Amino acid sequence: MVKQGGGSIVNLSSIYGLVGRPREIGTGLDPYVHSKGGVVQLTRDMAVHFAREGVRVNALCPGFVYTNLTKALTDKPESRKFLEDRHPMGRLGQPDEIARAALFLASDDASFVTGACLPVDGGYTAQ
């Protein structure tokens, strides 16, 4: 990207790159959560390093979204309700909502955005 004069990188982190996971749904020793924090720091470090070369680096931090990864939780009414109650919007996300945020970060509309770790989480990280 540096050789071609710039571009945009959109990394995929998670809300759990920004906040700790509740005890009810994790042990605190899950490498998934720790790796998502690493993606956040990688994003920020790369953004600072490559900004003057015209390469923007940002990350998405989705909340719970209906995907195969969350199917085991969202198929059970009690665990789905537990998750919905943690999102101030009272619902989980849809994959296309994450995709639209990625398109924004990759587009020229985000030309002055770098080093951002954008929560797309129905307000989960705001509380």
C-alpha positions in Angstrom: 0.0 0.0 0.0 2.9 2.4 0.7 4.3 1.7 -2.7 1.0 2.4 -4.4 0.5 5.7 -2.5 -1.9 4.7 0.2 -5.0 2.7 1.0 -7.2 1.5 3.8 -6.9 -1.4 6.1 -9.9 -2.5 8.2 -9.1 -4.9 10.9 -11.8 -7.0 12.8 -11.6 -6.9 16.5 -14.6 -7.1 18.9 -16.2 -5.3 21.8 -14.0 -7.6 23.9 -11.0 -5.8 22.5 -12.3 -2.8 24.4 -14.0 -4.2 27.5 -13.8 -7.3 29.7 -16.2 -10.1 29.1 -18.8 -10.8 31.8 -18.1 -13.8 34.0 -21.4 -15.3 32.9 -20.1 -16.0 29.4 -16.4 -16.6 29.9 -13.6 -17.7 32.1 -11.3 -14.8 31.8 -8.7 -17.1 30.2 -10.1 -17.2 26.7 -7.5 -16.4 24.0 -10.3 -15.1 21.8 -10.8 -12.1 24.0 -7.0 -11.5 24.5 -6.4 -11.6 20.7 -9.1 -9.0 20.1 -7.3 -6.6 22.4 -4.2 -7.3 20.5 -6.0 -6.4 17.2 -7.0 -3.0 18.8 -3.4 -2.2 19.7 -2.0 -3.5 16.4 -4.5 -1.1 14.6 -3.5 1.9 16.6 0.2 1.2 16.2 0.0 0.6 12.5 -2.2 3.7 12.1 0.5 5.9 13.7 3.3 4.3 11.7 1.7 4.4 8.3 -0.4 7.6 8.5 2.1 9.8 6.6 2.4 7.2 3.8 -1.3 7.6 3.1 -2.3 4.3 4.6 -5.3 4.4 7.0 -5.7 1.6 9.5 -8.9 1.2 11.5 -10.7 -1.6 13.3 -14.3 -2.7 13.7 -15.4 -3.8 17.2 -18.7 -5.6 16.7 -21.0 -6.4 19.6 -23.0 -9.7 19.4 -24.2 -10.4 15.9 -26.2 -13.2 14.6 -23.5 -15.4 13.0 -22.4 -19.0 13.2 -19.9 -18.0 15.9 -22.7 -16.8 18.2 -25.3 -19.5 17.2 -24.7 -21.6 20.3 -25.7 -18.6 22.4 -28.4 -17.1 20.3 -30.3 -20.3 19.7 -31.0 -20.6 23.5 -33.7 -18.1 24.5 -32.2 -17.5 28.0 -28.7 -16.8 26.7 -30.0 -14.7 23.8 -32.1 -12.6 26.3 -29.0 -12.2 28.5 -27.0 -10.8 25.6 -29.9 -8.6 24.3 -30.2 -7.1 27.8 -26.5 -6.1 27.7 -27.0 -4.1 24.5 -28.8 -0.8 25.2 -30.6 -1.1 21.9 -32.1 -4.3 23.2 -31.2 -6.4 20.3 -28.2 -8.1 18.6 -26.7 -7.0 15.4 -27.1 -8.2 11.9 -24.1 -9.1 9.6 -25.0 -6.4 7.1 -24.8 -3.7 9.8 -21.1 -4.7 10.4 -20.5 -4.8 6.7 -21.8 -1.2 6.2 -19.5 0.1 8.9 -16.6 -1.7 7.2 -17.5 -0.1 3.9 -17.5 3.3 5.5 -14.1 2.8 7.0 -12.7 1.6 3.7 -14.2 4.4 1.7 -13.1 7.9 0.9 -15.8 9.2 3.3 -13.5 8.1 6.1 -10.4 9.9 4.6 -9.6 11.6 7.9 -10.1 8.5 10.1 -7.2 6.4 11.2 -6.4 4.6 14.4 -10.1 4.3 15.2 -11.6 1.2 16.8 -15.2 1.7 16.0 -17.7 -0.1 18.2 -20.7 -1.3 16.2 -22.4 -2.7 19.2 -25.8 -1.3 19.9 -24.3 0.7 22.7 -22.7 -2.3 24.6 -19.4 -0.5 25.2 -21.1 2.8 26.1 -22.3 1.6 29.5 
